[in-house]
Amino acid sequence: MCPYRLVLEHLTSRWGVLVLIELLERDYRFSELRRAIGRVSEKMLTQTLQTLERDGLVHRDAKPVIPPRVDYSLTDLGREAAQQVRALAVWTEQRMDAVQQARDAYDAAKRHH
């Protein structure tokens, strides 16, 4: 698989999209991010953040305090990517009526054949 396709997969994965869009608004601690996204397991969020960190899109800032404090933010590269992903998410939301009409027409045509 081409390397860029793998990164594209990371950016557009179910949780990758949501993480990037949330972090575009502000920095988050892990638990805050998990609550903001909702319905994501701790393991899945950890994997997603590690993948995005490895790709240079997310910065993990672990502070040596007790209890440990870890903040997540976007890198400059991550901010660029998140803006693109958010634009796609906004477009999708705005065009859902047209998509639903197309689905209904497709389904109706399928039923009549």
C-alpha positions, 0 to 999 in steps of 0.5 A: 500500500502506498504510504500516503494512502495509509496516512489518508486512512488514519485521517479519515478513520471513524475516530481519526476524523473526530479527534482531529475536528475536536482538537481543532477547537482546543487542546484536550486532556485524554478524559476530556477528549474521550467525553467530547467524542463519546462512545469511543473505548479507551483503547481505541482512542489511545490507538488513534492518538498514537497513530496520529502522533506518529504521523506528526499530526498530534502532539502529546505533552506529558507533564511530570506531575502527580497525578500525571497530566497529558495534554493533546494538541494539533501540530501545524501539520495536524491543524492543516489536515484537520481543517481539510477533514472538517471541510469534508465533514461540514460539506457532508452535513450540508448535503445530507438532504441531497444524499438522502434523495439519491439513496431514496431514488436508488432504492426505489429503482432497485425495488422496481427491477 
